[in-house]
Every structure is written in C-alpha cells, then in structure tokens.
Amino acid sequence: MRHAVADLKPDELLVVYPGGRRYRLEKRVEVVPLAELVGAK
C-alpha cells in the first residue's frame, strides 16, 4: 500500500474493514468501518 500511495499521491486513503471503530492509521490514512460507509447502524 505504501508504494501505491507514493505513486498515486492521493490526498487521503480510507481502509475499509468490518469492525466498528474509526481511527487514524497515519497522517493521511484512516480506517473506517464498512457499516459507516453504507449507512448501517
């Protein structure tokens, strides 16, 4: 993933996972629960 970020230079990167907690992994990398993206509760 670091190589892709270095090559593509995105403003931010979201990592989607099935858990329930949102948190920052690095300065421009955030981990987001899938349920949050689809609007599920």
N, C-alpha and C positions, 0 to 999 in steps of 0.2 A: 504494500500500500504506500509506503514512503516513496518508492520510485515513481508510482503513478502520480502522487501529489506533486513531486518535484517536476515531473514532465508537464503535467496539465496546469499546474499553478491555480487551483480553484480558490475562491475567496473563503470557502468553508467546506467541510466534509462531514456528512452525517453517516454514522454507523448505526444501522437498524438492527435491533435484537429483540427476542421475545420476552425479555424481562419487564420490570415495572418501574425502573428508576432511570431518570435522565441525568447525565453527568458529563462533564467536560473531560476529555481524554488528553488533549493537548490544546495549545492556543487556538487553533482553527479546526479542531476535531471534536465533535460532540456525539455522544452515544445516546440514541433515542429509542424508547420502547415502540414496537410496532403498533400497539394499541393506540398510542398517542397520534401517530400519523394517520390512522384510519378513522379516528374519532370514536373508538370504542371506549367503554367505561368499565 
